[in-house]
Amino acid sequence: MRNPPRSTAWAAAAALAAAVLQPTTAAADGVVIGGHPVRISESPWIVALSSRAWYGNARSGQYCAGVLVAPDKVITVAHCLSEPVLGVPLQQVPDLRVIAGRGDLRSDAGEEIPVRDAWVNPRHDPWTNAGDIAVITLDHPVRAAAPITLADRGDDRSYDPGNPARVYGWGDTAGDGRYATSLRAAQLRLLTDETCAKAYPPGSPDGTYQADSMLCAGDPAGGRDSCQGDSGGPLVVGGRLVGLVSWGSGCGEPEHPGVYTRVSGVAGLIAAH
């Protein structure tokens, strides 16, 4: 899920679990807020994080997303592996899996790979949402691995405000608990640090924007955004990964863009793990 306001983290996790255990409605196949369907073959580096024990079978147990950066390595956000989201400490989740090559969560396409190890940034701050990064090591490499290229510190132009970007995921399609069964993408634009800092100043109840490790994207008028269930998913500019879905206030709301973990700001942590 995209990190909700801190006071509702447990409630949001429970709501997602309840929603995905219910029969999926046709409306859930609409859009990732303001988006459109995409084929997994066009974005083979996005993966689903799954736990059927906690999130049921209806959508392959999907609850967050991640990005393949090496044949046996996936990056996601720290809060997707936290106790408020999983319901128990990470070590107690009996069936954490990474699903690769499955665009339609109702199918058995692709492969489900057990998690061998996970590094969760110990400096992740759930109050400001800073440091929202984790690295997963798979039990074995993805068979048809297609890792994405990271836009690291030497690729500053990828982060220019105004750049067109795409966010991908299986999350809430309307901001009201209707979750997608097939992969979706939404077209956004990168926003200035000033815009993001104005939306989420120090002391904001949802978190504090920090330009060194975060970036934000959206539409100033609202209507296009990532949402709950999309957390850890990719924000892509020109075929390169610039961000991971992290947090925000609501979904698709004017003047409250989605905030993403800035890949260039955590590149050293990713490389180290």
Backbone hydrogen bonds, N-H to C=O, Kabsch-Sander energy under -0.5 kcal/mol:
donor,donor_aa,acceptor,acceptor_aa,energy
3,N,246,S,-3.1
6,R,205,P,-0.5
8,T,5,P,-2.3
9,A,6,R,-1.5
12,A,8,T,-2.8
13,A,9,A,-2.1
14,A,10,W,-2.3
15,A,11,A,-2.4
16,L,12,A,-2.3
17,A,13,A,-2.3
18,A,14,A,-2.6
19,A,15,A,-2.5
20,V,16,L,-2.5
21,L,17,A,-1.2
22,Q,18,A,-0.5
22,Q,19,A,-1.1
28,A,25,T,-1.1
29,D,26,A,-1.9
30,G,27,A,-1.7
33,I,31,V,-0.5
33,I,172,D,-0.9
35,G,32,V,-2.0
36,H,185,A,-2.7
38,V,183,L,-1.7
42,E,39,R,-1.3
43,S,39,R,-0.5
43,S,40,I,-1.0
46,I,43,S,-1.7
47,V,66,G,-2.3
48,A,99,I,-2.3
49,L,64,C,-2.4
50,S,97,R,-2.6
51,S,61,G,-2.2
54,W,51,S,-0.5
55,Y,51,S,-3.0
56,G,52,R,-1.9
60,S,57,N,-1.8
62,Q,59,R,-2.0
63,Y,49,L,-2.2
64,C,49,L,-1.1
65,A,231,S,-3.2
66,G,47,V,-2.1
67,V,75,I,-2.3
68,L,45,W,-3.1
69,V,67,V,-0.5
69,V,73,K,-2.1
70,A,73,K,-1.3
73,K,70,A,-1.6
74,V,136,I,-2.4
75,I,67,V,-2.5
76,T,134,A,-2.2
80,C,77,V,-1.3
81,L,78,A,-1.8
82,S,79,H,-1.2
85,V,82,S,-0.6
86,L,82,S,-2.6
87,G,83,E,-2.6
92,Q,89,P,-2.3
93,V,90,L,-1.6
96,L,93,V,-0.5
97,R,50,S,-2.4
98,V,113,I,-2.4
99,I,48,A,-3.0
100,A,98,V,-0.6
100,A,111,E,-2.4
101,G,46,I,-0.5
103,G,101,G,-0.5
105,L,103,G,-0.7
105,L,181,T,-3.4
107,S,104,D,-1.9
111,E,100,A,-2.3
113,I,98,V,-2.9
113,I,111,E,-0.6
115,V,96,L,-1.2
116,R,114,P,-0.6
116,R,137,T,-2.2
117,D,137,T,-1.8
119,W,135,V,-3.1
120,V,118,A,-0.6
121,N,119,W,-0.5
121,N,133,I,-2.0
124,H,121,N,-1.7
125,D,130,A,-2.5
129,N,125,D,-2.9
132,D,129,N,-0.6
133,I,131,G,-1.8
134,A,76,T,-2.2
135,V,119,W,-2.7
136,I,74,V,-3.6
137,T,117,D,-2.9
138,L,72,D,-2.6
138,L,136,I,-0.5
139,D,114,P,-2.5
142,V,71,P,-2.9
145,A,142,V,-1.1
145,A,143,R,-0.6
148,I,68,L,-2.2
149,T,239,G,-0.6
151,A,241,L,-2.6
152,D,150,L,-1.3
155,D,152,D,-2.0
158,S,155,D,-1.4
159,Y,156,D,-1.9
160,D,157,R,-1.6
162,G,190,L,-2.9
163,N,160,D,-1.9
165,A,188,L,-2.6
166,R,236,V,-2.1
167,V,186,A,-2.1
168,Y,234,P,-1.6
169,G,184,R,-2.1
172,D,228,Q,-3.4
173,T,178,R,-3.6
179,Y,177,G,-0.7
180,A,171,G,-1.6
183,L,103,G,-1.2
184,R,169,G,-2.1
185,A,36,H,-2.5
186,A,167,V,-2.1
188,L,165,A,-3.3
188,L,186,A,-0.5
189,R,218,G,-1.2
190,L,163,N,-2.3
191,L,216,C,-2.4
196,C,192,T,-2.0
197,A,193,D,-2.9
198,K,194,E,-1.9
199,A,195,T,-1.6
200,Y,196,C,-2.0
204,S,201,P,-2.2
207,G,204,S,-0.6
208,T,128,T,-1.2
209,Y,200,Y,-2.5
213,S,210,Q,-1.3
214,M,210,Q,-1.2
215,L,260,Y,-2.0
217,A,258,G,-1.8
218,G,189,R,-2.0
222,G,219,D,-3.1
223,G,252,G,-2.5
225,D,33,I,-1.8
230,D,227,C,-2.2
232,G,245,V,-2.5
233,G,230,D,-2.2
235,L,243,G,-2.4
236,V,166,R,-2.8
236,V,234,P,-0.5
237,V,240,R,-2.6
240,R,237,V,-2.0
241,L,149,T,-2.8
242,V,235,L,-2.6
242,V,240,R,-0.6
243,G,235,L,-1.6
244,L,261,T,-1.1
245,V,233,G,-2.3
246,S,259,V,-1.8
247,W,259,V,-1.9
248,G,3,N,-1.0
250,G,248,G,-0.6
255,E,220,P,-0.8
256,H,253,E,-1.8
258,G,217,A,-1.2
259,V,247,W,-3.2
260,Y,215,L,-3.5
261,T,244,L,-2.4
262,R,213,S,-2.2
263,V,242,V,-2.5
263,V,261,T,-0.6
265,G,262,R,-0.7
266,V,262,R,-0.9
266,V,263,V,-0.9
267,A,263,V,-0.5
270,I,266,V,-2.3
271,A,267,A,-2.7
272,A,268,G,-1.9
273,H,269,L,-0.9
273,H,270,I,-0.9
